[in-house]
Amino acid sequence: MTDPRELRVSDAEREHVVTLLNKAVGRGMITLDEFTVRTDTALAAKTRADLNVVLVDLPGMVNNELARERTELKNTMSTTTRKGHWVVPNELVIRNTLGTTNLDFTAAEVPPVVNVDLDVSLGTVKMLVPAGSSVNFDAVEITAGELKDKVHNSVGNPHFQLKGAVRGGTVVIKKSKR
């Protein structure tokens, strides 16, 4: 597995860090000269390690892309949907019993690696991942159910790492055509 610090960053992550640096100037934490140097460094960053350098000594200034933690989606005999703009955590737990969970990641803020822990009993999970994404589901145990992988890509960004159990349910993974 790749060290998370070596994962490449997006333009949105660079811009977010510049916004944090702007706040640091407003709070008197850094000077305008320091802001200029750090902004240049942030805009030139290729990896998370490069990007983190400009925030490491600023208490309370956190790149939210790195700070995401864990979210649990529980669903019993109902439907849970996430679509449009939403912030995807590093770890997403899906507990679905006799229901449907629809996750559209195409317009979401997605970290480079998303760990998805499945606990599905007689339910359905549908994932629409961005074009260029990769999915690994080797750690998913399926009993009397099925997993339909329409992505067929083990290398890409963002990467979705699935694990857990699907009992009498279905998981469908599709990629966006955009």
N, C-alpha and C positions, 0 to 999 in steps of 0.2 A: 504494500500500500504506500502511496506517495505521502511524504511529509506534508501536512497541510500548509506549512509556511512556504513550500515551494510551488504551490498551486498558483496559476496565473490569475490576475485580477482584471475586472471589467472597468470600462469607463465610468459606470455608475458608482462603483466602489471608490475610484479615484476622486470623483466629484464629491462624494459623501465625506471623504477625509478632508478635502479642501473646505467644506462647510464647517467641519469640526475645528479646523485650524482658524477659520474666521471667528468662530465663537471664542477660541482661546485668546485671540487678540482683543476681542471685546471685554474679556474678563481680566485683561492685564497679565496673562500668563506668559505671553511671548510678545516680542517687539515686532514692528512692521518689517524690519530687516529679516528677522527670524521667520516671519510668516512667508516672505518672498522665497527664501531658501527652501523652507519646508514644502511650500506649494510646488515649487519646481521639482523637488524630489518626488512628491506624491504623484504629480502628473506624469513623471517618467517611470514610475514603478511598474515592474512587470510581474512581480510575485507578491504574495502576502507579506513575506519577510521584508521586502523593499518598502512596502506601504506602512507596515507597523513601526518602522524606525522613526517616522515623523511624529508618532503619538505616544511612544513608550514612556516619556518623562512628563507627560501631562496628566495629572490625576483627574479622574472624572471624565476625561475625553476618551471615548471608546468608539471604535469602528463597529457600528451595529451589525455589519456583515459578519464580524467575528464573534459577536456577543450572543448571538441567537443560541438558545439552548434547546429545550424539549417542549413539545406540545403534544397533548393527547386528545384525540378525537374519539368520543364514545357515541355509539349509535345502536339502539335496540328497536327493531321493527319500525324504522323511519329512514329518512334520507338526510345525509350531511353533504353539503356542497361547498367547495372553495374554488372560486374562479375570479377572473379579473385581477386587479392588483391586490396582492396579499403577500405578507412576509413569511417565507418558509423557514422553519427552524432547522438546526443541524440534525435534530432527531425528531421524527414524527412517528407517534404511536397511534395505530388505528385499531380500535376495539369495535368490531362490527358483528352484531348478532341479528340475523334475519332482516337486515337492512341493506342500504346502498350508500357507499361513500364515493362521491365524484370529486376528483382532484385535478384541476386544470392548472398546470404550472406555466403555461405559455406566456402569461402577462405578469407573473409573480416575480418577486425578488428572491431568487434561489441561490443559496450558497453553493460553492463548487462541489461539495459532497453532502448528500442528504441520506441519512440512515433511516429507513422505514421499517418499523417493527409491526408486523401484522399479527392480529389475533382475530381471525374471521371464522365465524360459525354460521353456516347456511346463509351467508350474505355475499354481496358483490362489492368489489373495489375496482373503480375505473380510474386510471391515471393517464392524463394527456401530458406528455413531457415535451419540452422544446426540441426543435430540430437540432441535431448535433449532440443530443444527450446520449448517455449510456446508462444501461441498467444491468445490475447483477442480482440474480434471484436464486443463486445456488444454495443459500441458507434458508430457503422457504420449504417447510414440510407440508405436503399436500395430501390430505386424506379424503377420498370420495369427492374431490373437487377438481378444478382445473386452473391453469395459469396460461393465458394467451399473451404471448410476447410478439408484438407487431413492430418492435423497435429493432431487434436483432443487432444490437450494437453494444460491444463490451468496452469500448474506449470512446470517450467523449466528455464534454463539459456542458452542463453539470452532470455529475454521476449519481445515480440513485442506487443505493445498496439495500436490498430487501432481505429481511429475515423474518422468522416467526412461523406461525401455523395457519393453514387454511383447511378447515374441516367442513366438507360439504358445501363449499362456496366457490366463487370464481374471482380471479384477479385478471383484469384486462389492462395491458400496457400498450398505449399507442403513442406515436410521435406526431407533432404538429407538422403540417406541410409547409408552414411559413418559416 
